[in-house]
């Protein structure tokens, strides 16, 4: 029992949350069944497929809440190609009326996207044990009609292995605790952000 408690304590000590910010506009008036289009997240110095992964994970998580209608992302890309829009939410408020009409054809009332600043993971060569991981993303929801950011969040988490080095120990007496994978940290962040959005929906009633 004592060993189990020690392992749990070491596990939680190896996990750290460095950034946890949420900003909500006074005009947050999103109601149940609002239609949301989720764009690929931008990446800074990372492969573009990481941004696609984040968008897909958000889509799955938010669909499960049954509070939003999610636009099929292939339809989003098709409309964006027609109007020459690159998916940069910072410029959404500057779209002309013709472009907004095209976007509204999707039925979307809001866009969601953001930026992936970090998606790191280091594994041990010997046995693939996760030694370190770090994920840092921002996300925001924008009103298509006004271009206003009505909800935004920033989250950074990291995880470090305990009692683990670059090589697998020869002795079985040493208790090693692996770090969480980057995918696991990302899942946690997306789940927590989604919970916060739902919390705002309840507060808005």
Secondary structure, DSSP 8 states (H G I E B T S, - for coil): -HHHHHHHHHHHHTEEEEEEEEEE-TT----TTEEEEE---EESSS-HHHHHHHHHHHHHHHHHHTSEEE--HHHHHHHHHHHT----GGGGGG--HHHHHHHHTTT-SEEEEEEEEEEEEEE-TTT--EEEEEEEEEEEEEETTT--EEEEEEEEEEEE-BS--SS--S-TTS--B----HHHHHHHHHHHHHHHHHHHHHHT-
